Amino acid sequence: MLIRFVIENLFSFGERKEFTTIPNNRLKTLKSHKYQLNDFPLLKLSSIYGANGAGKSNLIKALYLLQKLVVKEEIPFQLKDSQFKFNPTENEKQLFVIEFIQDETPFYYGLELFESNIVTEELYLSGLGKVSDKLIFERKTNTKGNTTINFLDEFEKDEKSQILKAVLIEEFVKPNEPILKLLSNRDNKFLSNVKKAFEWFNETLQIITPDAKPRALAHRIDIDNDFKKYAEDMMCSFNIGINGLSTDKKEIKEFFGKDNENELDELVKKVEDSPKKMIGLRSRKGDELILVKEAGQIWVKILKVEHKGMDNKVVKFDLDKESDGTVRLLDFVPAFKSVISEKKVFIVDEIERSIHPLLIKELVKKFSLDPNTKGQLIFTTHESNLLDQELFRQDEIWFAEKNKSGSTDLYSLSDFKEHKTIDIRKGYLNGRYGSIPFLGNLKDLNWHEYDSN
């Protein structure tokens, strides 16, 4: 579960800003929205509003790039030259701090970047503000590229662990690569918590970007009848003409033909080398091809969407024949299944993109009002119809707005101390909370000069 995320000097964030899922103790509404983990309260739902260009998507982008940095073990290209451009001085450090809970264990992870190098990387067992944080590791890199690492006391006092430390620094640690994944793969009893922390980035945190496509649905629908039923029930309930979902499955040589043996051998090797014996590819049309090894053979699976026409005839369509809204809804199927039944954290940028407002409200309502949910759902949106205090607590509604220095400010509706019965949608649209575009008079904007007669 996500506790808080802090960034500084990144994209539109100049000053240090914090997003948190810690509830405001003053609020007593929607008590089922508060989880208790380690006797620590966390909120299950958050929405982030803001005008175009206010920076709300930059918050999600920053979290996505941090995840990519940790999992891929390299600084993403998008982070290069990503400093806040209005800083009074150039070449200041960039900061990421994230606090989260994985398998009932709270962690604090922080990174400082400077000129494409990681100058500080640290992982602590978080004390959640009740006790002191406990060091797991702290890595420092100086301007000459020399790295030092300090570990927890038990590791530092162990002779074998000191040999491992020397080998890591000498042969593996690089100034432009994080070491969280590297340490998680070490077979050392003192680093077991590092594995947990990495698992949160690699498995628990799931980020859906506006241009995301459904991933591995064809395989999951093929092997999991319960999930297939859930997916079909969900998609059919939207009344968008979908009658069912299915998977076309062919052996790899049958699908690609036998003429390109070298390319087939490369694909087979990629499948064999992958941890799950499965890889995903995109066809020229944009459909996802899932290559997976089952029963000693490599199969190609493609998702098909079934529609019923005249005389109840069922026809299967490729995904590229479906609307953007349908594809977006399909991407939400595994997200909502997981976020309801598992302790997953789903972050969605522009949740309403290409989807009717009523459908989005029903999806969010299902998660909001279900008392048995286990995960967290956090999203950015412009959809004012979601501003409903029957669906959200005030501390679950956030706003992003540019201040006079051009930096993004983040704040919660709970800062305004509104009554629980007030129409917050009306207040938002009237500019009461900021975070909306203010349009000038069209005549002042000279739009009339471009009018056609």
Contacts in CASP RR format, 6 or more apart in sequence:
PFRMAT RR
TARGET T0000
AUTHOR 0000-0000-0000
METHOD contacts of the structure
MODEL  1
MLIRFVIENLFSFGERKEFTTIPNNRLKTLKSHKYQLNDFPLLKLSSIYG
ANGAGKSNLIKALYLLQKLVVKEEIPFQLKDSQFKFNPTENEKQLFVIEF
IQDETPFYYGLELFESNIVTEELYLSGLGKVSDKLIFERKTNTKGNTTIN
FLDEFEKDEKSQILKAVLIEEFVKPNEPILKLLSNRDNKFLSNVKKAFEW
FNETLQIITPDAKPRALAHRIDIDNDFKKYAEDMMCSFNIGINGLSTDKK
EIKEFFGKDNENELDELVKKVEDSPKKMIGLRSRKGDELILVKEAGQIWV
KILKVEHKGMDNKVVKFDLDKESDGTVRLLDFVPAFKSVISEKKVFIVDE
IERSIHPLLIKELVKKFSLDPNTKGQLIFTTHESNLLDQELFRQDEIWFA
EKNKSGSTDLYSLSDFKEHKTIDIRKGYLNGRYGSIPFLGNLKDLNWHEY
DSN
1 21 0 8 1.000
1 35 0 8 1.000
1 37 0 8 1.000
1 42 0 8 1.000
1 100 0 8 1.000
1 101 0 8 1.000
1 343 0 8 1.000
1 345 0 8 1.000
1 375 0 8 1.000
1 376 0 8 1.000
2 21 0 8 1.000
2 42 0 8 1.000
2 98 0 8 1.000
2 99 0 8 1.000
2 100 0 8 1.000
2 205 0 8 1.000
2 345 0 8 1.000
2 376 0 8 1.000
2 378 0 8 1.000
3 20 0 8 1.000
3 21 0 8 1.000
3 22 0 8 1.000
3 40 0 8 1.000
3 42 0 8 1.000
3 99 0 8 1.000
3 100 0 8 1.000
3 101 0 8 1.000
3 106 0 8 1.000
3 126 0 8 1.000
3 128 0 8 1.000
4 18 0 8 1.000
4 19 0 8 1.000
4 20 0 8 1.000
4 21 0 8 1.000
4 22 0 8 1.000
4 97 0 8 1.000
4 98 0 8 1.000
4 99 0 8 1.000
5 18 0 8 1.000
5 19 0 8 1.000
5 20 0 8 1.000
5 59 0 8 1.000
5 62 0 8 1.000
5 63 0 8 1.000
5 97 0 8 1.000
5 98 0 8 1.000
5 99 0 8 1.000
6 16 0 8 1.000
6 17 0 8 1.000
6 18 0 8 1.000
6 19 0 8 1.000
6 95 0 8 1.000
6 96 0 8 1.000
6 97 0 8 1.000
6 98 0 8 1.000
7 13 0 8 1.000
7 16 0 8 1.000
7 17 0 8 1.000
7 59 0 8 1.000
7 62 0 8 1.000
7 94 0 8 1.000
7 95 0 8 1.000
7 96 0 8 1.000
7 97 0 8 1.000
8 14 0 8 1.000
8 15 0 8 1.000
8 16 0 8 1.000
8 17 0 8 1.000
8 94 0 8 1.000
8 95 0 8 1.000
9 83 0 8 1.000
9 84 0 8 1.000
9 87 0 8 1.000
9 92 0 8 1.000
9 93 0 8 1.000
9 94 0 8 1.000
9 95 0 8 1.000
10 58 0 8 1.000
10 62 0 8 1.000
10 82 0 8 1.000
10 83 0 8 1.000
10 84 0 8 1.000
10 94 0 8 1.000
10 95 0 8 1.000
10 96 0 8 1.000
11 55 0 8 1.000
11 58 0 8 1.000
11 61 0 8 1.000
11 62 0 8 1.000
11 82 0 8 1.000
11 84 0 8 1.000
11 408 0 8 1.000
12 53 0 8 1.000
12 54 0 8 1.000
12 55 0 8 1.000
12 58 0 8 1.000
12 84 0 8 1.000
12 402 0 8 1.000
12 406 0 8 1.000
12 407 0 8 1.000
12 408 0 8 1.000
13 55 0 8 1.000
13 58 0 8 1.000
13 59 0 8 1.000
13 62 0 8 1.000
13 84 0 8 1.000
13 407 0 8 1.000
13 408 0 8 1.000
14 84 0 8 1.000
14 86 0 8 1.000
14 87 0 8 1.000
14 405 0 8 1.000
14 407 0 8 1.000
14 408 0 8 1.000
15 405 0 8 1.000
15 407 0 8 1.000
16 95 0 8 1.000
17 408 0 8 1.000
17 409 0 8 1.000
17 410 0 8 1.000
18 410 0 8 1.000
19 46 0 8 1.000
19 48 0 8 1.000
19 59 0 8 1.000
19 398 0 8 1.000
19 410 0 8 1.000
21 42 0 8 1.000
21 43 0 8 1.000
21 46 0 8 1.000
21 376 0 8 1.000
21 378 0 8 1.000
22 41 0 8 1.000
22 42 0 8 1.000
22 43 0 8 1.000
23 33 0 8 1.000
23 34 0 8 1.000
23 41 0 8 1.000
23 42 0 8 1.000
23 43 0 8 1.000
23 393 0 8 1.000
23 395 0 8 1.000
24 393 0 8 1.000
24 394 0 8 1.000
24 395 0 8 1.000
24 412 0 8 1.000
24 414 0 8 1.000
26 414 0 8 1.000
26 417 0 8 1.000
27 393 0 8 1.000
27 394 0 8 1.000
27 395 0 8 1.000
27 414 0 8 1.000
29 389 0 8 1.000
29 393 0 8 1.000
29 394 0 8 1.000
29 420 0 8 1.000
30 368 0 8 1.000
30 392 0 8 1.000
30 393 0 8 1.000
32 371 0 8 1.000
33 43 0 8 1.000
33 44 0 8 1.000
33 45 0 8 1.000
33 368 0 8 1.000
33 393 0 8 1.000
33 396 0 8 1.000
34 41 0 8 1.000
34 42 0 8 1.000
34 43 0 8 1.000
34 44 0 8 1.000
35 41 0 8 1.000
35 42 0 8 1.000
35 43 0 8 1.000
35 44 0 8 1.000
35 375 0 8 1.000
36 42 0 8 1.000
37 101 0 8 1.000
37 104 0 8 1.000
37 106 0 8 1.000
38 101 0 8 1.000
38 104 0 8 1.000
38 106 0 8 1.000
38 128 0 8 1.000
40 101 0 8 1.000
40 106 0 8 1.000
40 128 0 8 1.000
42 101 0 8 1.000
42 376 0 8 1.000
43 376 0 8 1.000
43 393 0 8 1.000
43 395 0 8 1.000
43 396 0 8 1.000
44 367 0 8 1.000
44 373 0 8 1.000
44 375 0 8 1.000
44 376 0 8 1.000
44 377 0 8 1.000
45 364 0 8 1.000
45 367 0 8 1.000
45 368 0 8 1.000
45 376 0 8 1.000
45 377 0 8 1.000
45 378 0 8 1.000
45 392 0 8 1.000
45 393 0 8 1.000
45 396 0 8 1.000
46 376 0 8 1.000
46 377 0 8 1.000
46 378 0 8 1.000
46 379 0 8 1.000
46 396 0 8 1.000
46 397 0 8 1.000
46 398 0 8 1.000
47 378 0 8 1.000
47 379 0 8 1.000
47 380 0 8 1.000
47 381 0 8 1.000
47 386 0 8 1.000
47 392 0 8 1.000
47 396 0 8 1.000
47 397 0 8 1.000
47 398 0 8 1.000
48 56 0 8 1.000
48 59 0 8 1.000
48 378 0 8 1.000
48 379 0 8 1.000
48 380 0 8 1.000
48 381 0 8 1.000
48 398 0 8 1.000
48 399 0 8 1.000
48 400 0 8 1.000
49 56 0 8 1.000
49 380 0 8 1.000
49 381 0 8 1.000
49 382 0 8 1.000
49 387 0 8 1.000
49 397 0 8 1.000
49 398 0 8 1.000
49 399 0 8 1.000
49 400 0 8 1.000
49 428 0 8 1.000
49 435 0 8 1.000
50 56 0 8 1.000
50 380 0 8 1.000
50 382 0 8 1.000
50 399 0 8 1.000
50 400 0 8 1.000
50 401 0 8 1.000
50 435 0 8 1.000
50 436 0 8 1.000
51 401 0 8 1.000
51 435 0 8 1.000
51 436 0 8 1.000
51 437 0 8 1.000
52 437 0 8 1.000
53 402 0 8 1.000
54 400 0 8 1.000
54 401 0 8 1.000
54 402 0 8 1.000
54 408 0 8 1.000
54 435 0 8 1.000
55 400 0 8 1.000
55 402 0 8 1.000
55 408 0 8 1.000
56 380 0 8 1.000
56 400 0 8 1.000
56 408 0 8 1.000
57 349 0 8 1.000
57 350 0 8 1.000
57 380 0 8 1.000
58 408 0 8 1.000
59 380 0 8 1.000
59 400 0 8 1.000
59 408 0 8 1.000
59 410 0 8 1.000
60 207 0 8 1.000
60 209 0 8 1.000
60 347 0 8 1.000
60 349 0 8 1.000
60 380 0 8 1.000
61 78 0 8 1.000
61 349 0 8 1.000
62 96 0 8 1.000
63 98 0 8 1.000
63 205 0 8 1.000
63 207 0 8 1.000
63 347 0 8 1.000
64 207 0 8 1.000
64 209 0 8 1.000
64 347 0 8 1.000
65 76 0 8 1.000
65 78 0 8 1.000
65 79 0 8 1.000
66 96 0 8 1.000
66 98 0 8 1.000
66 111 0 8 1.000
67 201 0 8 1.000
67 205 0 8 1.000
67 207 0 8 1.000
68 76 0 8 1.000
69 75 0 8 1.000
69 76 0 8 1.000
69 79 0 8 1.000
69 111 0 8 1.000
69 178 0 8 1.000
70 178 0 8 1.000
70 180 0 8 1.000
70 181 0 8 1.000
70 198 0 8 1.000
70 201 0 8 1.000
70 202 0 8 1.000
71 181 0 8 1.000
71 201 0 8 1.000
71 202 0 8 1.000
73 177 0 8 1.000
73 178 0 8 1.000
73 181 0 8 1.000
73 182 0 8 1.000
74 176 0 8 1.000
74 177 0 8 1.000
75 113 0 8 1.000
75 116 0 8 1.000
75 118 0 8 1.000
75 176 0 8 1.000
75 177 0 8 1.000
79 94 0 8 1.000
79 113 0 8 1.000
80 116 0 8 1.000
82 94 0 8 1.000
83 90 0 8 1.000
83 91 0 8 1.000
83 92 0 8 1.000
83 94 0 8 1.000
84 407 0 8 1.000
86 405 0 8 1.000
86 406 0 8 1.000
86 407 0 8 1.000
91 114 0 8 1.000
91 115 0 8 1.000
93 112 0 8 1.000
93 113 0 8 1.000
93 114 0 8 1.000
93 119 0 8 1.000
94 112 0 8 1.000
94 113 0 8 1.000
94 114 0 8 1.000
95 110 0 8 1.000
95 111 0 8 1.000
95 112 0 8 1.000
96 110 0 8 1.000
96 111 0 8 1.000
96 112 0 8 1.000
96 113 0 8 1.000
97 108 0 8 1.000
97 109 0 8 1.000
97 110 0 8 1.000
97 111 0 8 1.000
98 108 0 8 1.000
98 109 0 8 1.000
98 110 0 8 1.000
99 106 0 8 1.000
99 107 0 8 1.000
99 108 0 8 1.000
99 109 0 8 1.000
99 126 0 8 1.000
100 106 0 8 1.000
100 107 0 8 1.000
100 109 0 8 1.000
100 200 0 8 1.000
100 204 0 8 1.000
100 345 0 8 1.000
101 107 0 8 1.000
102 196 0 8 1.000
102 197 0 8 1.000
102 199 0 8 1.000
102 200 0 8 1.000
102 204 0 8 1.000
103 196 0 8 1.000
103 199 0 8 1.000
105 125 0 8 1.000
105 193 0 8 1.000
105 196 0 8 1.000
106 125 0 8 1.000
106 126 0 8 1.000
106 127 0 8 1.000
106 128 0 8 1.000
107 123 0 8 1.000
107 124 0 8 1.000
107 125 0 8 1.000
107 126 0 8 1.000
107 193 0 8 1.000
107 196 0 8 1.000
107 197 0 8 1.000
107 200 0 8 1.000
108 122 0 8 1.000
108 123 0 8 1.000
108 124 0 8 1.000
108 125 0 8 1.000
108 126 0 8 1.000
108 133 0 8 1.000
109 122 0 8 1.000
109 123 0 8 1.000
109 124 0 8 1.000
109 180 0 8 1.000
109 197 0 8 1.000
110 120 0 8 1.000
110 121 0 8 1.000
110 122 0 8 1.000
110 123 0 8 1.000
111 118 0 8 1.000
111 120 0 8 1.000
111 121 0 8 1.000
111 178 0 8 1.000
112 118 0 8 1.000
112 119 0 8 1.000
112 120 0 8 1.000
112 121 0 8 1.000
113 119 0 8 1.000
116 176 0 8 1.000
117 141 0 8 1.000
117 145 0 8 1.000
117 175 0 8 1.000
117 176 0 8 1.000
118 139 0 8 1.000
118 141 0 8 1.000
118 175 0 8 1.000
118 176 0 8 1.000
118 177 0 8 1.000
118 178 0 8 1.000
119 140 0 8 1.000
119 141 0 8 1.000
119 142 0 8 1.000
120 138 0 8 1.000
120 139 0 8 1.000
120 140 0 8 1.000
120 141 0 8 1.000
121 137 0 8 1.000
121 138 0 8 1.000
121 139 0 8 1.000
121 178 0 8 1.000
121 179 0 8 1.000
121 180 0 8 1.000
122 135 0 8 1.000
122 137 0 8 1.000
122 138 0 8 1.000
122 139 0 8 1.000
123 136 0 8 1.000
123 137 0 8 1.000
123 138 0 8 1.000
123 180 0 8 1.000
123 194 0 8 1.000
123 197 0 8 1.000
124 133 0 8 1.000
124 134 0 8 1.000
124 135 0 8 1.000
124 136 0 8 1.000
125 133 0 8 1.000
125 134 0 8 1.000
125 136 0 8 1.000
125 193 0 8 1.000
126 133 0 8 1.000
127 133 0 8 1.000
127 134 0 8 1.000
134 152 0 8 1.000
135 150 0 8 1.000
135 151 0 8 1.000
135 152 0 8 1.000
136 151 0 8 1.000
136 152 0 8 1.000
136 191 0 8 1.000
136 193 0 8 1.000
136 194 0 8 1.000
136 197 0 8 1.000
137 149 0 8 1.000
137 150 0 8 1.000
137 151 0 8 1.000
137 152 0 8 1.000
137 179 0 8 1.000
137 183 0 8 1.000
137 194 0 8 1.000
138 149 0 8 1.000
138 150 0 8 1.000
139 147 0 8 1.000
139 148 0 8 1.000
139 149 0 8 1.000
139 173 0 8 1.000
139 179 0 8 1.000
140 147 0 8 1.000
140 148 0 8 1.000
140 149 0 8 1.000
141 147 0 8 1.000
141 175 0 8 1.000
145 175 0 8 1.000
147 169 0 8 1.000
147 173 0 8 1.000
147 175 0 8 1.000
148 169 0 8 1.000
149 165 0 8 1.000
149 168 0 8 1.000
149 169 0 8 1.000
149 173 0 8 1.000
149 179 0 8 1.000
150 156 0 8 1.000
151 161 0 8 1.000
151 165 0 8 1.000
151 190 0 8 1.000
152 190 0 8 1.000
154 190 0 8 1.000
155 161 0 8 1.000
155 165 0 8 1.000
155 188 0 8 1.000
155 190 0 8 1.000
155 191 0 8 1.000
156 162 0 8 1.000
158 190 0 8 1.000
161 188 0 8 1.000
161 190 0 8 1.000
164 186 0 8 1.000
164 188 0 8 1.000
168 179 0 8 1.000
168 182 0 8 1.000
168 183 0 8 1.000
168 186 0 8 1.000
172 179 0 8 1.000
172 182 0 8 1.000
173 179 0 8 1.000
173 182 0 8 1.000
180 194 0 8 1.000
180 197 0 8 1.000
180 198 0 8 1.000
180 201 0 8 1.000
181 198 0 8 1.000
183 191 0 8 1.000
183 194 0 8 1.000
184 191 0 8 1.000
184 194 0 8 1.000
184 195 0 8 1.000
184 197 0 8 1.000
184 198 0 8 1.000
184 199 0 8 1.000
186 194 0 8 1.000
204 343 0 8 1.000
204 344 0 8 1.000
204 345 0 8 1.000
205 345 0 8 1.000
205 347 0 8 1.000
206 335 0 8 1.000
206 338 0 8 1.000
206 344 0 8 1.000
206 345 0 8 1.000
206 346 0 8 1.000
206 347 0 8 1.000
207 346 0 8 1.000
207 347 0 8 1.000
207 348 0 8 1.000
207 349 0 8 1.000
208 331 0 8 1.000
208 332 0 8 1.000
208 335 0 8 1.000
208 346 0 8 1.000
208 347 0 8 1.000
208 348 0 8 1.000
208 349 0 8 1.000
209 349 0 8 1.000
210 349 0 8 1.000
210 350 0 8 1.000
210 353 0 8 1.000
212 331 0 8 1.000
213 282 0 8 1.000
213 286 0 8 1.000
213 288 0 8 1.000
213 327 0 8 1.000
213 331 0 8 1.000
214 288 0 8 1.000
214 303 0 8 1.000
214 319 0 8 1.000
214 327 0 8 1.000
214 330 0 8 1.000
214 331 0 8 1.000
214 333 0 8 1.000
214 334 0 8 1.000
215 280 0 8 1.000
215 288 0 8 1.000
215 331 0 8 1.000
215 334 0 8 1.000
216 278 0 8 1.000
216 280 0 8 1.000
216 288 0 8 1.000
216 290 0 8 1.000
217 231 0 8 1.000
217 245 0 8 1.000
217 288 0 8 1.000
217 303 0 8 1.000
217 330 0 8 1.000
217 333 0 8 1.000
217 334 0 8 1.000
218 247 0 8 1.000
218 248 0 8 1.000
218 288 0 8 1.000
218 290 0 8 1.000
218 301 0 8 1.000
218 302 0 8 1.000
218 303 0 8 1.000
219 247 0 8 1.000
219 278 0 8 1.000
219 290 0 8 1.000
219 292 0 8 1.000
219 301 0 8 1.000
220 227 0 8 1.000
220 228 0 8 1.000
220 334 0 8 1.000
221 227 0 8 1.000
221 228 0 8 1.000
221 231 0 8 1.000
221 245 0 8 1.000
221 246 0 8 1.000
221 247 0 8 1.000
221 303 0 8 1.000
222 247 0 8 1.000
222 249 0 8 1.000
222 301 0 8 1.000
227 334 0 8 1.000
227 337 0 8 1.000
228 245 0 8 1.000
230 333 0 8 1.000
230 337 0 8 1.000
231 245 0 8 1.000
231 330 0 8 1.000
231 333 0 8 1.000
231 334 0 8 1.000
231 337 0 8 1.000
232 242 0 8 1.000
232 244 0 8 1.000
232 245 0 8 1.000
234 333 0 8 1.000
234 336 0 8 1.000
235 242 0 8 1.000
235 244 0 8 1.000
235 245 0 8 1.000
235 329 0 8 1.000
235 330 0 8 1.000
235 333 0 8 1.000
236 242 0 8 1.000
236 243 0 8 1.000
236 244 0 8 1.000
238 329 0 8 1.000
238 359 0 8 1.000
240 326 0 8 1.000
240 329 0 8 1.000
241 307 0 8 1.000
241 308 0 8 1.000
242 305 0 8 1.000
242 306 0 8 1.000
242 307 0 8 1.000
242 326 0 8 1.000
243 306 0 8 1.000
243 307 0 8 1.000
243 308 0 8 1.000
243 314 0 8 1.000
244 305 0 8 1.000
244 306 0 8 1.000
245 303 0 8 1.000
245 304 0 8 1.000
245 305 0 8 1.000
245 306 0 8 1.000
246 303 0 8 1.000
246 304 0 8 1.000
246 306 0 8 1.000
246 316 0 8 1.000
247 301 0 8 1.000
247 302 0 8 1.000
247 303 0 8 1.000
247 304 0 8 1.000
248 301 0 8 1.000
248 302 0 8 1.000
248 304 0 8 1.000
248 316 0 8 1.000
249 299 0 8 1.000
249 300 0 8 1.000
249 301 0 8 1.000
250 299 0 8 1.000
250 300 0 8 1.000
251 297 0 8 1.000
251 298 0 8 1.000
251 299 0 8 1.000
251 300 0 8 1.000
252 264 0 8 1.000
252 267 0 8 1.000
252 268 0 8 1.000
252 291 0 8 1.000
252 297 0 8 1.000
252 298 0 8 1.000
252 299 0 8 1.000
252 300 0 8 1.000
253 264 0 8 1.000
255 300 0 8 1.000
256 263 0 8 1.000
256 264 0 8 1.000
256 267 0 8 1.000
256 300 0 8 1.000
257 264 0 8 1.000
258 264 0 8 1.000
267 279 0 8 1.000
267 291 0 8 1.000
267 298 0 8 1.000
268 298 0 8 1.000
270 279 0 8 1.000
270 291 0 8 1.000
271 277 0 8 1.000
271 278 0 8 1.000
271 279 0 8 1.000
271 291 0 8 1.000
271 292 0 8 1.000
271 293 0 8 1.000
271 298 0 8 1.000
272 293 0 8 1.000
277 292 0 8 1.000
277 293 0 8 1.000
278 290 0 8 1.000
278 291 0 8 1.000
278 292 0 8 1.000
278 293 0 8 1.000
279 290 0 8 1.000
279 291 0 8 1.000
279 292 0 8 1.000
280 288 0 8 1.000
280 289 0 8 1.000
280 290 0 8 1.000
280 291 0 8 1.000
281 288 0 8 1.000
281 289 0 8 1.000
281 291 0 8 1.000
282 288 0 8 1.000
282 289 0 8 1.000
283 289 0 8 1.000
285 318 0 8 1.000
285 320 0 8 1.000
286 319 0 8 1.000
286 320 0 8 1.000
287 302 0 8 1.000
287 303 0 8 1.000
287 318 0 8 1.000
287 319 0 8 1.000
287 320 0 8 1.000
288 302 0 8 1.000
288 303 0 8 1.000
288 319 0 8 1.000
289 300 0 8 1.000
289 301 0 8 1.000
289 302 0 8 1.000
290 300 0 8 1.000
290 301 0 8 1.000
290 302 0 8 1.000
291 298 0 8 1.000
291 299 0 8 1.000
291 300 0 8 1.000
291 301 0 8 1.000
292 298 0 8 1.000
292 299 0 8 1.000
292 301 0 8 1.000
293 299 0 8 1.000
302 318 0 8 1.000
303 319 0 8 1.000
303 330 0 8 1.000
304 316 0 8 1.000
304 317 0 8 1.000
304 318 0 8 1.000
305 316 0 8 1.000
305 317 0 8 1.000
305 318 0 8 1.000
305 319 0 8 1.000
305 321 0 8 1.000
305 322 0 8 1.000
305 326 0 8 1.000
305 330 0 8 1.000
306 314 0 8 1.000
306 315 0 8 1.000
306 316 0 8 1.000
306 317 0 8 1.000
307 314 0 8 1.000
307 315 0 8 1.000
307 317 0 8 1.000
308 314 0 8 1.000
308 315 0 8 1.000
309 315 0 8 1.000
319 327 0 8 1.000
319 330 0 8 1.000
322 330 0 8 1.000
323 354 0 8 1.000
324 353 0 8 1.000
324 354 0 8 1.000
325 353 0 8 1.000
325 354 0 8 1.000
325 355 0 8 1.000
327 354 0 8 1.000
328 353 0 8 1.000
328 354 0 8 1.000
328 355 0 8 1.000
329 355 0 8 1.000
329 359 0 8 1.000
332 348 0 8 1.000
332 363 0 8 1.000
335 346 0 8 1.000
335 348 0 8 1.000
336 363 0 8 1.000
336 366 0 8 1.000
336 367 0 8 1.000
338 344 0 8 1.000
338 346 0 8 1.000
338 375 0 8 1.000
339 346 0 8 1.000
339 367 0 8 1.000
339 373 0 8 1.000
339 374 0 8 1.000
339 375 0 8 1.000
339 376 0 8 1.000
339 377 0 8 1.000
340 367 0 8 1.000
340 370 0 8 1.000
340 372 0 8 1.000
340 373 0 8 1.000
340 374 0 8 1.000
340 375 0 8 1.000
341 374 0 8 1.000
342 374 0 8 1.000
342 375 0 8 1.000
343 374 0 8 1.000
343 375 0 8 1.000
344 374 0 8 1.000
344 375 0 8 1.000
344 376 0 8 1.000
345 375 0 8 1.000
345 376 0 8 1.000
345 378 0 8 1.000
346 375 0 8 1.000
346 376 0 8 1.000
346 377 0 8 1.000
346 378 0 8 1.000
347 378 0 8 1.000
347 379 0 8 1.000
348 377 0 8 1.000
348 378 0 8 1.000
348 379 0 8 1.000
348 380 0 8 1.000
349 379 0 8 1.000
349 380 0 8 1.000
350 379 0 8 1.000
350 380 0 8 1.000
350 381 0 8 1.000
350 382 0 8 1.000
351 360 0 8 1.000
351 364 0 8 1.000
351 379 0 8 1.000
351 380 0 8 1.000
351 381 0 8 1.000
351 383 0 8 1.000
352 360 0 8 1.000
352 381 0 8 1.000
352 382 0 8 1.000
352 383 0 8 1.000
357 383 0 8 1.000
357 385 0 8 1.000
358 385 0 8 1.000
360 381 0 8 1.000
360 383 0 8 1.000
360 385 0 8 1.000
360 386 0 8 1.000
361 383 0 8 1.000
361 385 0 8 1.000
361 386 0 8 1.000
361 388 0 8 1.000
361 391 0 8 1.000
364 377 0 8 1.000
364 386 0 8 1.000
364 391 0 8 1.000
365 391 0 8 1.000
367 373 0 8 1.000
367 377 0 8 1.000
368 391 0 8 1.000
368 392 0 8 1.000
369 391 0 8 1.000
384 425 0 8 1.000
384 428 0 8 1.000
384 429 0 8 1.000
385 425 0 8 1.000
386 392 0 8 1.000
387 397 0 8 1.000
387 424 0 8 1.000
387 425 0 8 1.000
387 428 0 8 1.000
388 424 0 8 1.000
388 425 0 8 1.000
389 420 0 8 1.000
389 421 0 8 1.000
389 422 0 8 1.000
389 424 0 8 1.000
393 414 0 8 1.000
394 412 0 8 1.000
394 413 0 8 1.000
394 414 0 8 1.000
394 416 0 8 1.000
394 418 0 8 1.000
394 420 0 8 1.000
394 424 0 8 1.000
395 412 0 8 1.000
395 413 0 8 1.000
395 414 0 8 1.000
397 412 0 8 1.000
397 413 0 8 1.000
397 414 0 8 1.000
397 424 0 8 1.000
398 410 0 8 1.000
398 411 0 8 1.000
398 412 0 8 1.000
398 413 0 8 1.000
399 410 0 8 1.000
399 411 0 8 1.000
399 412 0 8 1.000
399 413 0 8 1.000
399 433 0 8 1.000
399 434 0 8 1.000
399 435 0 8 1.000
400 408 0 8 1.000
400 409 0 8 1.000
400 410 0 8 1.000
400 435 0 8 1.000
401 408 0 8 1.000
401 409 0 8 1.000
401 411 0 8 1.000
401 434 0 8 1.000
401 435 0 8 1.000
402 408 0 8 1.000
402 409 0 8 1.000
403 409 0 8 1.000
413 424 0 8 1.000
413 433 0 8 1.000
416 432 0 8 1.000
416 433 0 8 1.000
418 424 0 8 1.000
424 433 0 8 1.000
427 433 0 8 1.000
428 434 0 8 1.000
428 435 0 8 1.000
428 436 0 8 1.000
429 436 0 8 1.000
442 448 0 8 1.000
END
